[in-house]
Amino acid sequence: SIVGRLELFRESGVQSSVEAARCPGRKVFLVHGHNNEARETVARFLEKLGLDVTILHEYPSSGRTIIEKFEDHTVDVDFAVILLTDDDVGANKTKVDALCSRARQNVVFEHGFFVGKLGRKRVCALKTDTVEVPSDLHGVLYVHLDSGGNWRLLLAKEINAAGISIDLNKAK
């Protein structure tokens, strides 16, 4: 098309509207289970970095189903932080006596949603030691959600690497 050929004549150093649309904003969606302490700690940290944090339950449902509400609030998200905390237990049905700590099913679902929507580079999972990793996610690197707070700088570096400019000095 003519639009595609016009790109060839663009002045050097001038950003096209397509390139501008790809530049990330500062909106971060925080996916969580039932660990309220972890949710609040991570949310306040992200706000300290100057990011606009979306936590789904903080918004009115307005008569929507949960999936409609989720879809509406993920339209313009630039990055997702997934909290894999030990909220549930489960096991392979052939080994019922070997229950493992697991993240909530909604967390696993939303993790996959954001990987598909944003790409792996724009999704960072924070994981506690005891949580079993879903088999489809083996090999994906996680940031350890440690009590010492070392996760802060690691998460900030992941956000920065995704092209969202933040002051890493605020991560300490």
N, C-alpha and C positions, 0 to 999 in steps of 0.2 A: 504494500500500500504506500501511498505518498507519505504518510506519517512516518513509516519506518525508514524511508529514504531521507527524510528531512533531518533525522538524527545525524546523518553523515555531515551535514553542513553547520552544525552547531559550533558556536565559538568555543575555543578551548577554555577550560576553567568554569564554564557555565553549566550549572546542574539542570538536567531535564526534569520535568514533572514526575516522570517514572522514578528517577533516581531519588528525588526529594521524598517521594512517597515511601521509599525503602528505608529512609533514615529513621531509626527508632526514636520513639518518644520516651516518656518516663513512667509509663503505666505498667505496674507489676501486679499480677494476679497471684494471690497466696492461697494455695490449696492446702487444706488441713483436715485432720480427723477430730478426735475428741480431746487431744492434749491442748487445753486452753493456755497453759503456761508457755508452751513452745510457740503456739500461734501468736500470742501477744508479744513475746520476746522478739520473734523474727519480724513481726509487723512494725514494731517501734524502731527496730534497727533499720529497716528499709526506709521508713519515714525520715530517720536521722540522715540517711544518705541523700535525701531530697527527692525520693521517688513517690509516686502516687500509687498507694497500695489499695487494691480491691480485695475485700473479704466478703464473699457472697452473702453470708447471713446478716451482714450489717445493712443490707439494702432491703426495702420493702418488696414483698412478693407481688403485690398489685394484681392478684387473681391469676397469676401465671403458674404453670407447673414448674417444678424444680429445673427441668431441662430447658424450658423456655427462659426462665430467669438466668440460668447459666449461660445460655447462648447470647442473650442480650448484653450481659456484662463481660463477654469475652471478645466482642467485636473489634475493639481497638487496643487490645493488650499487646505490649511490646516484649514482655518477659514473664515467665511463670516460675514461681518457687513452690516446690512440692515438699510438704512435710510428711515423711514416712516415719510415723511414730507407732509404738506398739499398743494400739487401741483394741485390736481384736485378736482372736486365736483361731487357728485352723490346722487341718492336716489332710494328707492324702487319705482317702477313705479306706485304703488297705492298711494304713498305719494310724488308726484313730488314737492310739495311746501316745502318740508322739506329737502333741500339739505344739505349734510354733507361734510366736508373736507375729502378727501381721498388721499392716496398715488397713484402714477402712477401705471397703470396696469402692466407694466413691472416689477416694484418693487415687487408687490405682487406675480407675477409669479416666479421671481428669488428667492424670499424668500422661497417659497415652493420647488423649485428646490434644493436649498442648504440644507434645512431640510432633504430632501430625500437622497441627496448625502453624506452629512457630518454627519447627525444626529443633533438633537436639541442642544446637548452640544457644538457643534462647530459653532453655529450660534447665533449671538446676534443682536436683533433689537433695534435701537435707535428711539424713537417715540416722536414727538412733542405733546403737550397737545391737540390740536384741531383735530387730525387725528382719524377718525373712524377706528376701528380695524376690519379687515375682519372676518366674522362669523366663518370660519373654524379655526381661530387662537385664539378664545376666550379661556382664561385660560393660554395662553402662557405668560410668564412674559417678560416685556420690560424694557429697561433702558430709563428713561425720559431724552430726549435731552433738558436740561435746559440751559438758557442763563448764569447761574452762573458757568457752567463747572463741576458741580458735577458728570456728566455722565462719565468724564474721568477715575476716579478711579474705578467706577463700571464696565465700559467696560474692563479696564485692568485686573480686578479681574476675569471677565468671560473668557478672553483669557488665563489667567494663569491657571484657573480651567480646561481648555480644554487640558492642558499639554504643552502649549507653554510658555516656561520660559521667563519672562520679569521682568525688574526691576520696581517694583511698585512705587519706589521713583520718577521715571520719570513721573508718572501719575499725579503728583500734580501740 
